[in-house]
Amino acid sequence: MKVARFYAPGDIRLEDAPEPSPGPGELKIRVRNCSTCGTDVKISRFGHHHIVPPRVMGHEIAGEVAEAGAGVAGWAAGDRVQVIAAVPDGTCAECRRGRRTVCTAQESMGYHYDGGFAEYMIVPAKVLAVDGVNRIPGGVSFAEASVAEPLACVLNGQELARVGEGDDVVVFGSGPVGCLHVRVARARGAARVFLVEVNAERLHRAAALVKPDAAIDAGVADPVAEVLARTGGRGADVAITAAASGAAQEQAQRLMAPGGRVSLFGGLPKDDPLISVDANRVHYRELSLVGANGSSPAHNARALELIGSGQVQVDDLITHRLPLDALHDALDLVTRGEAIKVTIEP
């Protein structure tokens, strides 16, 4: 079978490998779709401290069961499944408190374990132990199911920011995650959703699909002034920074209504993680700054339900479908911002 292995920054090799066999408690999956994201680009360019090469990349995984290992119940060959990316241990102090997204011993597919840029892969017993394999609902394609993982992260972020009925929501960043944030905010009852982006071409492409109430080009207009004008000076109830931008995180604080919530959804570069916070603004307006770290197995299950029910559409966000041997082209498309969602079909 073919796999894509990371050896070093700038060195991802398409190689032949023997088909794996599942051990006790494991599943062998035939990968049908493994979608790409900005994190894959970062790994390809800079590596990752959790990856010990060589490692098969890919963490947005959907496929079908090829074989169940000894002791595995409830799964059979041909079952259509989606696999979580972030794997909590289920036993640490945070997991016992129901906070699996901040598990202190969290591992990840494509990082600690071989991922989905392969024709076949093994789902570790640890994933099954935390209910990390989900059945794909009828009518949901493998490609759509692969988007459940980033959608699950968006669900976690919006739950923490308490997006709800009647909220005015601002989303910074019009990549695939920003587009998902727009749609999830609508599904959660937001009154208006504004999309902010510094790249005019990318903004136009995303806005044509997700149709925000306003598409704000931050390259030519001040998003703070624009949002304040569109809300009668009140500001937004929620701002979500779905981009690795400290400037966006600072702007978000300045456009908040009293009681507003700022979701620092997108992480910043590790060598430049600091931003300015006006503590008096936070104090007198009773603002909340909240983080968001990945998703839990339960978020993945709910994401599939939202896709299956039609509450959140994802199929039109998949703009490119490429074979495994075109992985480098896929990563280039993501790097250049010329696609919304690129999926690999091994």
SULBEL-V190572 format. One record per pair of residues at least 6 apart in sequence whose ideal C-beta (glycine too) atoms are under 7 Angstrom apart, sorted by the first residue. I is the first residue (numbers start at 1). J is the second residue. If there is no record, write none. Layout:
I;J
I;J
This chain:
1;17
1;19
1;118
1;119
1;120
2;14
2;16
2;119
2;324
2;325
2;346
3;15
3;17
3;56
3;117
3;118
4;12
4;14
4;56
4;57
4;117
4;324
4;327
5;12
5;13
5;15
5;54
5;55
5;56
6;12
6;43
6;51
6;53
6;54
6;55
6;57
7;13
7;53
7;54
8;47
8;53
9;45
9;46
9;47
10;45
12;44
12;327
12;328
14;324
14;325
14;327
19;120
20;28
20;120
20;122
21;28
22;28
22;67
22;68
22;69
22;122
23;69
24;69
24;70
24;71
25;69
25;71
25;72
25;125
25;128
26;69
26;122
26;123
26;124
26;125
27;65
27;68
27;69
27;72
27;75
27;123
27;128
27;133
28;66
28;67
28;120
28;122
29;63
29;64
29;65
29;66
29;81
29;83
29;120
29;121
29;123
30;63
30;64
30;66
30;119
30;120
31;61
31;63
31;116
31;118
31;119
31;120
31;121
31;346
32;62
32;63
32;64
32;142
32;345
33;62
33;142
33;143
33;146
33;343
33;344
33;345
34;58
34;60
34;61
34;116
34;117
34;146
34;344
35;60
35;146
35;147
35;341
35;342
35;343
36;330
36;331
36;334
36;342
36;344
37;60
37;150
38;175
38;334
40;57
40;331
41;331
41;334
41;335
43;51
43;57
44;331
48;111
50;108
50;111
50;112
51;111
55;114
56;114
56;115
56;117
56;118
57;110
57;115
57;117
58;110
58;115
58;116
58;117
59;85
59;108
59;109
59;110
59;115
59;116
59;149
60;85
60;146
60;147
60;149
60;150
61;82
61;83
61;109
61;115
61;116
61;146
62;82
62;136
62;142
62;145
62;146
63;81
63;142
64;78
64;79
64;80
64;81
65;75
65;76
65;77
65;78
65;79
65;81
66;77
66;120
67;77
68;75
68;76
72;128
79;135
80;135
80;136
81;133
81;134
81;135
81;136
82;134
82;136
82;145
82;148
82;300
82;304
83;109
83;123
83;127
83;132
83;133
84;127
84;132
84;149
84;297
84;300
85;108
85;109
85;149
86;106
86;108
86;294
86;295
87;106
87;107
87;108
87;109
87;126
87;127
87;130
87;132
88;95
88;100
88;103
88;106
88;130
88;296
89;95
89;103
89;105
90;129
90;130
92;103
92;104
92;105
94;102
94;103
94;104
95;103
100;296
100;297
101;156
101;293
101;294
101;295
101;296
102;293
107;113
109;115
110;116
113;124
114;121
114;122
115;121
117;324
117;327
117;344
118;346
119;346
123;133
127;133
130;297
131;297
132;297
134;300
134;301
134;304
136;145
136;304
137;304
137;308
139;308
140;304
140;307
140;308
143;318
143;321
143;343
144;307
144;314
144;315
145;304
146;343
147;314
147;317
147;341
148;300
148;303
148;304
148;307
149;300
150;176
150;177
150;180
151;180
151;303
151;306
151;312
151;314
152;295
152;299
152;300
152;303
153;294
153;295
154;177
154;180
154;181
154;184
155;184
155;295
155;299
155;302
155;303
156;292
156;294
156;295
156;296
156;299
157;240
157;263
157;265
157;292
158;184
158;185
158;188
160;263
160;290
160;292
161;238
161;240
161;261
161;263
161;290
162;261
163;169
163;185
163;188
163;190
163;238
164;188
164;189
165;189
166;189
166;191
167;190
167;191
167;237
167;238
168;191
168;192
168;231
168;236
168;237
169;185
169;190
169;193
169;236
169;237
169;238
169;240
170;194
170;196
170;227
170;236
170;239
170;252
170;255
171;178
171;181
171;182
171;193
171;195
171;196
171;240
171;242
172;196
172;240
172;241
172;242
172;243
172;245
172;248
172;252
173;197
173;241
173;242
173;243
173;266
174;195
174;197
174;202
174;203
174;206
175;242
176;317
176;340
176;341
177;242
178;195
178;206
178;242
179;206
179;209
179;210
179;317
179;340
181;240
181;242
182;193
182;195
182;210
182;212
183;210
183;312
183;313
184;312
185;193
186;193
187;306
187;311
187;312
192;213
193;212
193;213
194;212
194;213
194;214
194;216
194;227
194;230
195;203
195;206
195;207
195;212
195;215
195;216
196;216
196;218
196;223
197;203
197;217
197;218
198;218
198;219
199;337
200;217
200;219
202;337
203;215
203;217
205;340
206;340
207;215
209;316
209;317
214;230
216;223
216;226
223;251
223;255
224;251
224;254
224;255
227;235
227;236
227;255
228;235
228;255
234;257
235;255
235;256
235;257
235;260
236;255
236;256
236;257
236;260
237;257
237;260
238;260
238;261
238;263
239;252
239;255
239;256
239;262
239;263
240;263
240;265
241;248
241;249
241;252
241;263
241;264
241;265
241;266
242;265
242;266
243;266
244;266
244;267
244;268
244;269
245;266
246;268
246;272
246;275
249;264
249;275
250;275
250;276
252;262
253;262
253;277
253;278
253;281
253;287
256;262
256;285
256;287
258;285
258;286
259;286
260;287
261;288
261;290
262;287
262;289
263;290
263;292
264;289
264;290
264;291
265;292
281;287
306;312
307;314
317;340
317;341
318;341
318;343
319;339
319;340
319;341
320;330
320;333
320;339
320;342
321;343
321;345
322;329
322;330
322;342
322;344
323;345
324;344
324;346
327;344
330;342
330;344
333;339
333;342
334;342
